[in-house]
């Protein structure tokens, strides 16, 4: 598994990404955990930053890792693309220990990544970021007609839905027939 | 950059829908049957619906209101703009959107079904279209909806014939807040309420007889152009004095030409007034405040106080305010 600095992938093992620290050093040493996405790039994130994620926070509470154990066992999120996880980690670091303001200028802006970002944030249970992302999604169709909404949100027409449903039924029928034939063959 | 919304998990889809206003959800529901079903499936919303002037339909979501305007011009469909005036009881200009006029009759039903709205904020005939009012009332009855307010304005047709027919429909409505009626019904018109809302205000109230008043469970009753007499009021107040009667009643105002000084009300010959008594002010209901001065105190058997004032003259009237200590100001005048 490779580690990176600020999420840039690297072949050689390196120190994992460290969260940008605030100017005043914390009095008590902070504990850090490690996460990686589909690209296996490991991100070092403080427990404070990870508190935003109810999922990771729950995992940390249950595991009771030491720093060494945490380093050796990064939390794997194989269903999240590396760049998306990087965005999420950056956001968590920027909002460590403070609530998100209603209009957050530090939030990810990449529209083309929004779909994956929403799914990742939903999976990681980061409530505030999820609300913002959903707001971004909802904003996409402000003042739009049904026709425009259908395009923006890739909504199939009734005819397309019906065709897809027929196709799915047909496929299911074929699969069922195949299974029956295979079972009959086994019986022989 | 498009985004495949329907591939979102169901709870996430719900989060996005929650951030859409009724106009946006309406447009979204028009995208496909599947999307509409998905919106409807999210369950009842605490929204209210009403009709407005100029063939508009209003949806209220808490403080915010949204207007569906009807048009025959397809180029205008789904165009949004700010409504030129603030909404009732609000400083906020509602957002409005044009929809197909052909849908007007269906729109009410469509919005109820799609958004699972269970409360009608107001039914009225402000467009002089009592047939449309009848249709929407029938929908509200069929769906067992709560109707907060019904306003019936006077109709131009002779003696409110259509309104007479409507009253039997109206009696099946679940009206909770108020009923306002200024229709001049034919002289032989009779009507018996099955249930009463909190408030009732009837102009041209010749049809509202003592039997109705004796059974009325309203908090506030105002009858203008009444034909109730001293004897009726005597019966009414004798009943009021008994413990347990009219537990809701706070305000009664009746203007009746039949009030006179020929007989007594609670053994007092009108006018009933006492110049030495203070100004009593009370507030209750929806920001309503009521006052009565120089009135006579009458006391219920359970100790509850009411203040009664009966004035004669060209427009004889009776006012009665029931005092609840928590909502009353007393000022010596």
Boltz contact constraints between the chains, C-beta under 6 A:
constraints:
  - contact:
      token1: [A, 111]
      token2: [B, 1]
      max_distance: 6.0
  - contact:
      token1: [A, 112]
      token2: [B, 1]
      max_distance: 6.0
  - contact:
      token1: [A, 114]
      token2: [B, 3]
      max_distance: 6.0
  - contact:
      token1: [A, 115]
      token2: [B, 3]
      max_distance: 6.0
  - contact:
      token1: [A, 122]
      token2: [B, 12]
      max_distance: 6.0
  - contact:
      token1: [A, 134]
      token2: [B, 15]
      max_distance: 6.0
  - contact:
      token1: [A, 134]
      token2: [B, 16]
      max_distance: 6.0
  - contact:
      token1: [A, 134]
      token2: [B, 19]
      max_distance: 6.0
  - contact:
      token1: [A, 135]
      token2: [B, 19]
      max_distance: 6.0
  - contact:
      token1: [A, 137]
      token2: [B, 16]
      max_distance: 6.0
  - contact:
      token1: [A, 138]
      token2: [B, 16]
      max_distance: 6.0
  - contact:
      token1: [A, 138]
      token2: [B, 19]
      max_distance: 6.0
  - contact:
      token1: [A, 138]
      token2: [B, 20]
      max_distance: 6.0
  - contact:
      token1: [A, 143]
      token2: [B, 80]
      max_distance: 6.0
  - contact:
      token1: [A, 145]
      token2: [B, 78]
      max_distance: 6.0
  - contact:
      token1: [A, 146]
      token2: [B, 27]
      max_distance: 6.0
  - contact:
      token1: [A, 146]
      token2: [B, 30]
      max_distance: 6.0
  - contact:
      token1: [A, 146]
      token2: [B, 31]
      max_distance: 6.0
  - contact:
      token1: [A, 149]
      token2: [B, 27]
      max_distance: 6.0
  - contact:
      token1: [A, 149]
      token2: [B, 28]
      max_distance: 6.0
  - contact:
      token1: [A, 149]
      token2: [B, 31]
      max_distance: 6.0
  - contact:
      token1: [A, 150]
      token2: [B, 31]
      max_distance: 6.0
  - contact:
      token1: [A, 152]
      token2: [B, 2]
      max_distance: 6.0
  - contact:
      token1: [A, 153]
      token2: [B, 5]
      max_distance: 6.0
  - contact:
      token1: [A, 154]
      token2: [B, 2]
      max_distance: 6.0
  - contact:
      token1: [A, 154]
      token2: [B, 4]
      max_distance: 6.0
  - contact:
      token1: [A, 155]
      token2: [B, 31]
      max_distance: 6.0
  - contact:
      token1: [A, 155]
      token2: [B, 32]
      max_distance: 6.0
  - contact:
      token1: [A, 155]
      token2: [B, 35]
      max_distance: 6.0
  - contact:
      token1: [A, 158]
      token2: [B, 32]
      max_distance: 6.0
  - contact:
      token1: [A, 158]
      token2: [B, 33]
      max_distance: 6.0
  - contact:
      token1: [A, 161]
      token2: [B, 34]
      max_distance: 6.0
